[in-house]
Amino acid sequence: MGKDLIILEAKDCCAFSNQEGHADAIQYFLSTQNKCNVFQFDSSKDVRLDESPIISFNYTDGKWYAGRYIGEAYFKFQKREYQILIKPRFGNTQLYRMLEEVFNIRFSESNQSVNKQKDFQFIIKKIIAFLWLNMLSKANKHGLPRSNKKQTYIGSKIRGRLNVRASILPLHTESKLVSNYWEKTPNEPIVRVLAQAYSILKYEYGIAQIKASSAAKNAIDQLNSASVSKKHITDNEYKNITYKNIYRSYKPVVDLSWDIIKRKNFGNNNDSNSDGVSFFLDMAEIWELYLKNIIRKKLAPEGWVLRNDVIQTYQNNDFKRKMIPDIVFQKNDTVLVWDAKYKRMHYDYYDYDRSDFFQIHTYINYYQKNFSVIAGGLLYPLSKAYSNEVENLNTSSSLFGEDKDTVQYFVDGIDLTNMELDNVIKEEYNFLNRVQKRISNKEQIINE
């Protein structure tokens, strides 16, 4: 990209700041967004860009808004070069905090330097490195992918099967036999892609500063010791990669590795090959995983166990559907059911989305068939201070407010109006204590 690069910038779920005069370019990007790389941590939930687009138009105020994704994309439109840049609306500090909980790691940088970090490229590269290590760790169940390769042995002994035709001359001249055998060797294209990506991650993404799992370390050690060609893999070689069933788990990390190789100069405006390069993360997914982890840590000592349910409804009908509730905990015959919503929440009337309201009540009603549901609701990143008055107006002691059951329904979340790290941790603590207190009160009522 050249020095005349046009940067269209926004924070997730917010309007673009400099969209005037570039509506046609944004519309063009929107029409090609399905080619963008949107990476997921949980493959059970499909990203549908037609349902939750990267960018959308708000007819109420006539502005283009970023969706729930963060990242960037480069593209060309009418001979002009553009960059779509979407940053986290709650800042880098909160993003780090959530990623640390999701990956159960800690950044090597101090909190002070994290707070001062302004370079979004740095953030994106760290996330890519985290994602790559996480995928590699999950994939390395049976070691690096290997293939059977036919080898030839010439000597006085036979190794494998004797090659009679090839042995005629060596046997006469050297008293040696030629035999063929099959040897397990590293899958050349897969290992080359992984090794080349790791080299880039090591020298340009700071992956060595991240604490890797033992499974990831083992795979990296194997990569470093594997005897494969150092020649850069070609596009055709990558497209022709096949996976045995035992190594299918490697496909996500190989695909990400190939993307890293393609974008070696990721974010370098002098890289003429960067047109079309994109990388986006779903903040709604990160928010959900973050909430799951912090709530699990809080409730596990009291006997609550996190469930991961995929509910198949109407299995024998054309209108069959899957329901995947975000957060479900169980203790004995009681359950807690929440949906994580990474949306605007100022406690205004239209912040309480009708579809979200009906969705969580459907989940709660489903679990009431077999369990006693004692708490449920919607959990947001809060953009307005949480107070006692807000709590009273966002909490009901029963479902639908009809006092016919013991379900405590509430809308809550973490107050992110002050994004300093110490304050974020304090509000996280306050949120978890509110949740724990409500659950304890309901359990006490049920046991009386």
C-alpha positions in Angstrom: 0.0 0.0 0.0 1.2 3.5 -0.8 1.4 6.7 1.1 -2.1 7.7 -0.3 -3.8 4.9 1.7 -7.3 6.0 2.8 -8.0 4.7 6.3 -11.7 4.3 7.3 -11.6 3.9 11.1 -14.2 3.0 13.7 -14.6 1.3 17.1 -16.7 -1.9 17.1 -20.4 -1.3 17.3 -19.8 2.4 16.5 -20.0 4.8 13.5 -17.0 5.3 11.2 -15.5 8.7 12.0 -14.5 9.7 8.4 -17.0 8.0 6.2 -18.0 11.2 4.2 -17.3 10.8 0.5 -16.4 7.1 0.8 -19.8 5.5 0.9 -19.3 3.7 -2.5 -16.0 2.2 -1.2 -17.6 1.0 2.0 -20.5 -0.5 0.0 -18.0 -2.3 -2.2 -16.2 -3.7 0.8 -19.5 -4.9 2.2 -20.3 -6.7 -1.0 -16.9 -8.6 -0.7 -16.9 -9.1 3.1 -17.5 -12.9 2.8 -13.9 -13.2 1.5 -12.7 -11.7 4.8 -10.9 -13.9 7.4 -13.0 -14.0 10.5 -11.3 -16.3 13.0 -13.1 -18.2 15.8 -12.0 -19.9 19.0 -15.1 -22.1 19.1 -15.9 -23.9 15.9 -19.3 -25.1 17.1 -20.8 -21.7 16.4 -20.7 -20.6 12.8 -19.9 -17.0 11.9 -22.6 -15.8 9.5 -21.5 -12.5 8.0 -24.8 -12.0 6.3 -26.5 -12.1 9.7 -23.8 -10.1 11.6 -21.9 -8.1 9.0 -18.6 -6.4 9.6 -20.1 -3.1 8.5 -23.8 -2.1 8.2 -25.8 1.0 7.3 -28.0 2.6 9.9 -31.0 4.2 8.1 -32.0 6.1 11.2 -29.0 8.5 11.2 -27.7 7.7 7.7 -24.3 6.5 8.9 -22.1 3.4 8.4 -21.4 1.4 11.6 -18.9 -1.2 12.4 -20.3 -4.5 13.7 -19.0 -6.6 16.5 -15.7 -7.5 14.9 -12.2 -5.9 15.4 -9.4 -6.1 12.9 -8.5 -4.6 9.6 -8.7 -5.2 5.9 -7.0 -3.8 2.8 -8.7 -3.4 -0.5 -8.7 -1.3 -3.7 -11.7 0.5 -5.1 -11.6 2.7 -8.3 -7.8 2.7 -8.3 -7.7 4.0 -4.7 -6.2 2.1 -1.8 -8.3 1.6 1.4 -7.9 0.2 4.8 -10.8 -0.7 7.0 -9.6 -0.4 10.6 -11.9 -1.4 13.5 -10.6 -1.1 17.1 -12.1 -2.4 20.4 -14.5 0.2 21.8 -13.5 -0.5 25.3 -9.8 -0.1 24.6 -6.8 -2.3 24.5 -6.6 -2.8 28.3 -10.0 -4.6 28.4 -9.2 -6.6 25.3 -6.0 -7.8 27.0 -7.9 -8.6 30.1 -10.4 -10.7 28.3 -7.8 -12.6 26.2 -5.8 -13.4 29.3 -8.9 -15.0 30.9 -9.8 -16.9 27.6 -6.3 -18.3 27.1 -5.4 -18.6 30.8 -2.1 -16.7 30.1 -0.4 -13.5 31.1 1.3 -11.0 28.8 5.0 -10.5 29.5 4.6 -6.8 29.1 3.8 -4.9 32.3 0.3 -3.5 32.9 1.8 0.0 32.6 3.1 -0.6 29.1 -0.1 -2.4 28.1 -2.1 0.7 29.1 0.2 2.9 27.0 0.2 0.7 24.0 -1.2 2.7 21.1 -0.1 0.5 18.1 -3.1 -1.6 17.0 -0.9 -3.6 14.7 0.9 -4.8 17.9 -2.4 -5.8 19.4 -3.5 -7.7 16.3 -0.2 -9.5 15.9 -0.3 -10.6 19.6 -3.8 -11.9 19.0 -2.7 -13.8 15.9 0.1 -15.4 17.9 -2.2 -16.4 20.7 -4.7 -17.9 18.3 -2.0 -19.8 16.4 -0.6 -21.3 19.7 -4.1 -22.2 20.9 -4.9 -24.0 17.6 -1.5 -25.8 17.5 -2.0 -27.0 21.1 -5.5 -28.4 20.2 -4.2 -30.0 17.0 -1.1 -31.8 18.5 -2.9 -34.9 19.8 -0.9 -37.4 17.8 2.2 -35.5 17.0 3.0 -33.7 13.8 1.2 -35.1 10.6 3.3 -37.8 9.0 3.1 -39.6 5.7 4.3 -43.0 4.4 7.2 -42.4 2.1 8.8 -45.1 -0.1 12.5 -45.4 0.6 15.2 -47.5 -1.1 17.8 -49.5 0.7 21.0 -50.9 -0.9 23.1 -53.4 1.1 23.8 -56.9 1.9 20.6 -57.3 3.8 16.9 -56.8 2.8 14.9 -54.0 4.4 11.2 -54.3 3.5 10.5 -55.9 0.1 13.2 -57.1 -2.3 13.3 -55.2 -5.6 14.3 -58.1 -7.9 14.7 -56.1 -11.1 16.7 -53.3 -9.5 19.0 -55.8 -7.7 20.3 -57.6 -10.8 23.2 -55.2 -11.5 24.2 -54.3 -8.0 24.1 -58.0 -7.0 26.5 -58.9 -9.9 28.9 -55.9 -9.4 28.8 -55.2 -5.7 27.2 -58.2 -4.1 24.4 -55.9 -2.8 20.6 -56.1 -2.9 18.1 -53.4 -3.5 15.0 -53.4 -1.4 12.2 -50.9 -0.7 10.5 -50.0 2.5 7.9 -47.5 3.8 9.0 -44.9 6.3 6.9 -42.5 8.4 8.2 -39.0 7.5 6.9 -35.6 8.3 4.1 -34.5 5.9 6.2 -32.2 3.8 3.6 -29.4 2.8 1.9 -29.3 6.2 5.1 -29.2 8.2 6.6 -26.6 5.9 3.6 -24.3 6.2 3.7 -24.6 10.0 7.5 -24.1 10.2 7.5 -21.1 8.0 4.6 -19.5 9.9 6.3 -20.1 13.2 9.5 -18.4 11.9 7.4 -15.3 11.0 5.6 -15.4 14.3 8.9 -15.7 16.2 10.7 -12.8 14.5 7.8 -10.4 13.7 4.9 -11.3 16.1 6.8 -11.8 19.4 5.4 -15.4 19.9 8.4 -16.3 22.0 7.1 -13.9 24.7 3.9 -15.9 25.1 3.7 -18.8 27.5 2.8 -21.8 25.4 1.1 -25.0 26.6 3.1 -28.2 26.8 1.3 -29.6 23.8 2.2 -26.5 21.7 5.8 -26.6 23.0 6.1 -30.2 21.9 4.8 -29.4 18.5 7.2 -26.5 18.1 10.1 -28.7 19.1 9.1 -31.2 16.5 8.8 -28.4 13.9 12.4 -27.2 14.7 13.8 -30.7 14.4 11.8 -31.9 11.3 13.9 -32.5 8.2 11.9 -30.7 5.5 12.7 -28.4 2.6 13.3 -24.7 3.6 11.9 -23.6 0.2 8.8 -21.4 0.5 5.6 -23.3 -0.2 3.6 -22.4 -3.2 0.0 -21.6 -3.6 -0.7 -24.8 -5.5 1.1 -26.9 -2.9 -1.1 -25.4 -0.1 -4.3 -25.9 -2.1 -3.3 -29.6 -2.7 -2.8 -30.4 1.0 -4.9 -33.4 2.1 -5.4 -34.6 5.6 -5.8 -38.1 7.0 -8.6 -38.4 9.5 -6.2 -38.7 12.4 -4.7 -35.3 11.5 -7.9 -33.4 10.5 -7.5 -31.2 13.6 -4.4 -29.6 12.0 -6.4 -27.9 9.2 -7.4 -24.8 11.2 -3.8 -24.0 12.3 -2.5 -24.8 8.8 -5.0 -22.4 7.2 -4.1 -19.7 9.7 -0.4 -20.4 9.1 -0.9 -20.0 5.3 -2.6 -16.6 6.0 0.3 -15.5 8.2 2.7 -16.5 5.4 0.7 -14.5 2.8 0.7 -11.5 5.0 4.3 -11.6 6.1 4.5 -7.8 6.0 1.1 -7.5 7.7 0.3 -3.8 8.0 3.3 -2.7 6.0 2.2 0.0 3.7 5.0 -0.7 1.3 3.8 -4.2 0.7 2.2 -4.2 -2.7 0.9 -7.7 -2.2 -1.2 -6.8 0.8 -4.3 -5.9 -1.2 -7.2 -8.0 0.0 -5.5 -9.0 3.3 -7.9 -9.1 6.2 -8.0 -10.3 9.8 -11.1 -10.0 12.1 -11.9 -11.4 15.5 -15.5 -11.7 16.8 -15.7 -9.6 20.0 -19.0 -11.2 20.8 -17.3 -14.6 21.0 -14.4 -13.3 23.1 -16.9 -11.6 25.5 -18.8 -14.9 25.9 -15.7 -17.0 26.5 -14.4 -14.3 29.0 -17.7 -14.4 31.0 -17.7 -18.2 31.0 -14.2 -18.3 32.5 -14.6 -15.7 35.2 -18.1 -17.0 36.3 -16.8 -20.6 36.3 -13.9 -19.6 38.6 -16.3 -17.8 41.0 -19.0 -20.6 41.1 -16.9 -23.8 40.8 -16.0 -23.9 44.5 -19.7 -23.9 45.3 -20.3 -27.0 43.2 -21.5 -25.4 39.9 -20.3 -27.1 36.7 -20.3 -25.5 33.3 -22.3 -27.3 30.7 -21.7 -27.0 26.9 -25.0 -27.9 25.3 -26.1 -28.1 21.7 -29.8 -28.7 21.8 -31.4 -30.3 18.7 -35.1 -29.4 18.4 -37.7 -31.0 16.1 -35.2 -33.6 14.9 -37.6 -35.3 12.5 -39.1 -32.1 11.0 -38.1 -29.8 8.1 -38.0 -26.9 10.6 -35.5 -28.6 12.9 -33.1 -26.2 14.6 -30.2 -26.2 16.9 -30.2 -24.1 20.1 -26.8 -23.3 21.6 -27.2 -21.3 24.9 -24.1 -19.3 25.7 -23.6 -19.9 29.4 -25.3 -22.8 31.4 -24.2 -24.0 34.8 -25.6 -27.0 36.7 -25.5 -28.1 40.3 -27.5 -31.2 41.1 -31.0 -30.6 39.6 -30.7 -26.8 39.4 -29.3 -24.7 36.5 -28.3 -21.2 35.7 -28.9 -19.9 32.1 -27.4 -16.7 30.6 -26.8 -15.2 27.2 -23.7 -13.0 26.7 -24.5 -10.0 24.5 -21.7 -7.8 23.2 -24.0 -4.9 22.4 -24.6 -1.3 23.4 -26.1 -1.1 26.9 -27.0 2.4 28.4 -30.3 1.1 29.9 -32.2 2.9 27.2 -35.5 1.2 26.1 -34.1 0.1 22.7 -31.0 -1.4 24.2 -33.1 -4.3 25.4 -33.5 -6.1 22.1 -36.7 -8.0 21.6 -35.1 -11.0 19.8 -32.5 -11.3 22.7 -35.4 -11.2 25.2 -37.4 -13.9 23.5 -34.2 -16.1 22.9 -33.2 -16.2 26.6 -36.7 -16.9 27.7 -36.9 -19.8 25.2 -33.7 -21.2 26.7 -35.0 -20.9 30.3 -38.3 -22.5 29.4 -36.5 -25.4 27.7 -34.4 -26.2 30.8 -37.4 -25.8 33.1 -38.7 -29.1 31.7 -36.0 -31.1 33.5 -34.4 -28.7 36.0 -35.1 -26.1 38.5 -33.9 -22.8 36.9 -33.0 -20.4 39.6 -31.3 -17.6 37.7 -31.0 -16.4 34.1 -30.8 -13.3 32.0 -28.6 -11.2 29.6 -25.0 -10.1 30.3 -23.5 -7.0 28.7 -20.4 -4.9 28.7 -22.0 -1.8 30.4 -21.4 1.6 28.9 -23.2 3.4 31.8 -22.4 3.2 35.5 -24.1 0.4 37.4 -25.9 1.6 40.6 -28.4 0.3 43.1 -31.2 2.1 41.2 -30.1 0.4 37.9 -30.0 -3.0 39.7 -33.5 -2.6 41.0 -34.8 -1.7 37.6 -33.0 -4.6 35.9 -33.8 -7.4 38.3 -37.0 -9.5 38.6 -37.6 -12.1 41.3 -39.5 -14.3 38.9 -39.8 -15.0 35.2 -42.0 -12.5 33.4 -42.4 -10.7 36.7 -45.5 -12.8 37.6 -44.3 -14.4 40.9 -45.1 -17.9 39.6 -41.7 -19.4 39.9 -38.3 -19.0 41.6 -36.3 -17.9 38.5 -34.5 -14.6 39.2 -34.3 -12.9 35.8 -31.8 -10.0 35.5 -29.9 -7.9 33.0 -26.4 -7.3 34.3 -22.7 -7.1 33.2 -19.4 -5.4 33.9 -19.3 -1.7 34.2 -16.6 -0.5 31.7 -17.2 3.3 31.9 -13.7 3.6 33.4 -11.3 1.4 31.4 -8.2 1.7 33.7 -7.1 -1.8 34.5 -7.5 -1.5 38.3 -11.1 -0.3 37.8 -11.9 -3.0 35.3 -10.8 -5.7 37.8 -12.8 -4.0 40.6 -16.0 -3.9 38.4 -15.4 -7.5 37.4 -15.3 -8.4 41.1 -18.5 -6.4 41.8 -20.3 -8.2 39.0 -19.4 -11.6 40.2 -20.4 -10.8 43.7 -23.8 -9.6 42.5 -24.3 -12.9 40.6 -23.2 -15.0 43.5 -25.4 -13.1 46.0 -28.5 -13.6 43.8 -27.9 -17.3 43.4 -27.3 -17.8 47.1 -30.6 -15.9 47.9 -32.6 -18.1 45.6 -31.0 -21.3 46.8 -31.9 -20.2 50.4 -35.5 -19.6 49.4 -35.8 -23.0 47.6 -34.3 -24.8 50.6 -36.6 -23.2 53.2 
